[in-house]
């Protein structure tokens, strides 16, 4: 519940428009079996991104923050694994449809450990060449050491640790994320 509230508040906090922010939201978890993991990573037949890989676009780039926030508030937490490498690769692909002149920022909110830290590092490195990569790890379950290596530099500006889900939805925490992500805050 707190992640949905925080996600919706975060979306609403951006000044979205044709010349300002355009926002895309991807919900990610991961496959719930080795067979599905292989299907997602080894091109073994037709893949359903949600059912097999735990990836679902709430919206591709949009300026419609009200509708997007509503979509985020209706999400169901899948409570599966954490297929972070695929989520980062999907974000990388989404950036191709963004505005070339815009400064791109990817914010990852996660509460777990990546299924494959090595592939996540590779995906993060590729993504950082195109966008600023920020992380908002929640709880002690998040892999802070790896997250620090995946984030853009300086790490202190791009890893915003949240201690629990209740704190994530607090207005002060949303303000911290927006202030860290945006070059100009009004």
C-alpha positions as CSV (number, residue, x, y, z in Angstrom):
1,X,0.0,0.0,0.0
2,X,2.8,2.5,0.9
3,X,4.7,1.8,-2.3
4,X,1.5,2.6,-4.3
5,X,0.9,5.8,-2.4
6,X,4.5,6.9,-2.7
7,X,4.6,6.0,-6.4
8,X,1.4,8.0,-7.1
9,X,2.7,10.9,-5.1
10,X,6.1,10.8,-6.9
11,X,4.4,10.9,-10.3
12,X,2.1,13.8,-9.3
13,X,5.1,15.8,-8.0
14,X,6.7,16.1,-11.4
15,X,5.9,19.1,-13.6
16,X,5.0,17.1,-16.7
17,X,4.5,18.6,-20.2
18,X,5.7,18.6,-23.7
19,X,8.7,20.8,-22.8
20,X,9.1,19.6,-19.2
21,X,9.0,16.1,-17.7
22,X,7.7,13.0,-19.5
23,X,7.3,10.0,-17.2
24,X,7.2,6.3,-17.8
25,X,6.6,3.7,-15.0
26,X,7.6,0.1,-15.1
27,X,6.5,-2.2,-12.3
28,X,9.0,-5.1,-11.9
29,X,9.4,-8.2,-9.9
30,X,10.6,-11.4,-11.6
31,X,10.0,-14.9,-12.7
32,X,8.8,-17.3,-10.0
33,X,10.6,-20.4,-11.4
34,X,13.8,-21.4,-13.1
35,X,11.9,-22.4,-16.2
36,X,10.4,-18.9,-16.5
37,X,13.8,-17.2,-15.8
38,X,15.3,-19.2,-18.7
39,X,12.4,-18.3,-20.9
40,X,13.0,-14.6,-20.1
41,X,16.7,-14.7,-20.6
42,X,17.4,-17.3,-23.3
43,X,14.8,-16.6,-26.0
44,X,13.0,-19.9,-25.4
45,X,9.7,-19.4,-27.1
46,X,7.1,-16.7,-26.7
47,X,7.5,-14.7,-23.5
48,X,4.7,-12.9,-21.6
49,X,6.5,-10.1,-19.9
50,X,4.1,-9.9,-16.9
51,X,3.4,-13.6,-16.4
52,X,6.8,-15.0,-17.2
53,X,9.2,-12.2,-16.3
54,X,7.3,-10.0,-13.8
55,X,7.5,-6.8,-15.9
56,X,4.6,-4.6,-16.6
57,X,4.5,-1.1,-18.1
58,X,2.0,1.1,-16.2
59,X,2.7,3.6,-18.9
60,X,5.3,4.4,-21.5
61,X,6.4,8.1,-21.7
62,X,3.5,10.3,-21.0
63,X,2.7,13.8,-19.7
64,X,-0.6,12.6,-18.2
65,X,0.4,12.5,-14.6
66,X,-3.1,12.2,-13.2
67,X,-3.9,9.1,-15.2
68,X,-0.5,7.7,-14.5
69,X,-0.7,8.3,-10.8
70,X,-4.1,6.5,-10.9
71,X,-2.6,3.6,-12.6
72,X,0.2,3.4,-10.1
73,X,-2.2,3.5,-7.2
74,X,-4.0,0.4,-8.6
75,X,-0.9,-1.8,-8.9
76,X,-0.7,-5.1,-7.1
77,X,2.6,-6.0,-5.6
78,X,3.6,-9.3,-7.2
79,X,5.8,-10.4,-4.2
80,X,8.2,-12.5,-6.4
81,X,11.9,-12.3,-7.2
82,X,13.6,-9.1,-8.3
83,X,14.5,-9.2,-12.0
84,X,16.3,-5.8,-11.9
85,X,18.6,-6.4,-14.9
86,X,15.5,-6.9,-17.1
87,X,13.8,-3.8,-15.6
88,X,16.9,-1.7,-16.3
89,X,17.2,-3.1,-19.9
90,X,13.5,-2.2,-20.4
91,X,14.1,1.3,-19.1
92,X,17.1,1.6,-21.5
93,X,14.8,0.6,-24.4
94,X,12.1,3.1,-23.3
95,X,14.6,6.0,-23.4
96,X,14.9,5.5,-27.2
97,X,11.4,6.9,-27.5
98,X,12.1,9.9,-25.2
99,X,13.2,13.3,-26.3
100,X,16.8,13.3,-27.4
101,X,17.5,16.7,-25.9
102,X,16.0,15.9,-22.5
103,X,18.1,15.0,-19.5
104,X,17.0,11.5,-18.6
105,X,16.7,10.2,-15.1
106,X,15.7,6.7,-14.1
107,X,14.6,6.2,-10.5
108,X,14.6,2.6,-9.3
109,X,12.5,1.8,-6.1
110,X,13.4,-1.6,-4.8
111,X,13.1,-3.6,-1.6
112,X,15.1,-6.7,-2.5
113,X,18.2,-8.3,-4.0
114,X,18.7,-8.6,-7.7
115,X,18.4,-12.1,-9.1
116,X,21.6,-11.7,-11.0
117,X,23.9,-9.0,-9.7
118,X,26.4,-9.4,-12.6
119,X,23.8,-8.9,-15.3
120,X,22.3,-6.0,-13.2
121,X,25.7,-4.3,-13.2
122,X,26.0,-4.7,-16.9
123,X,22.5,-3.3,-17.5
124,X,23.1,-0.4,-15.1
125,X,26.4,0.5,-16.8
126,X,24.7,0.5,-20.2
127,X,21.8,2.6,-18.8
128,X,24.1,5.1,-17.1
129,X,25.7,5.9,-20.5
130,X,22.2,7.4,-21.5
131,X,20.6,8.5,-18.2
132,X,21.2,9.3,-14.6
133,X,20.5,6.2,-12.6
134,X,19.1,6.8,-9.1
135,X,18.1,4.2,-6.5
136,X,15.7,4.3,-3.7
137,X,16.3,1.1,-1.7
138,X,13.8,0.2,1.0
139,X,14.4,-1.9,4.0
140,X,17.5,-3.9,5.1
141,X,16.8,-6.5,2.5
142,X,18.0,-4.2,-0.3
143,X,21.6,-4.9,-1.5
144,X,23.2,-1.6,-0.6
145,X,26.7,-2.5,-1.6
146,X,25.7,-3.6,-5.1
147,X,23.2,-0.7,-5.5
148,X,26.1,1.7,-4.8
149,X,28.0,0.2,-7.7
150,X,25.0,0.3,-10.0
151,X,24.1,4.0,-9.3
152,X,25.3,7.0,-11.1
153,X,28.1,9.0,-9.5
154,X,28.3,10.6,-7.0
155,X,26.6,7.8,-5.0
156,X,25.5,10.2,-2.2
157,X,23.3,12.0,-4.7
158,X,22.0,8.9,-6.4
159,X,21.2,6.4,-3.6
160,X,18.5,7.6,-1.3
161,X,18.0,4.9,1.4
162,X,14.5,4.6,2.9
163,X,14.4,2.5,6.1
164,X,10.8,1.1,5.7
165,X,7.7,1.3,3.6
166,X,6.0,3.7,6.0
167,X,8.7,6.3,5.5
168,X,8.6,5.9,1.7
169,X,5.1,7.5,1.4
170,X,5.9,10.5,3.7
171,X,5.8,13.8,1.9
172,X,9.3,14.6,3.2
173,X,10.7,11.5,1.5
174,X,8.9,12.3,-1.8
175,X,10.3,15.8,-1.6
176,X,13.8,14.4,-1.1
177,X,13.5,12.1,-4.1
178,X,12.2,15.0,-6.3
179,X,14.8,17.4,-5.1
180,X,17.6,14.8,-5.8
181,X,16.2,14.0,-9.3
182,X,15.4,17.4,-10.6
183,X,17.9,20.2,-11.5
184,X,15.2,22.9,-10.8
185,X,12.6,22.4,-8.1
186,X,9.8,25.0,-7.8
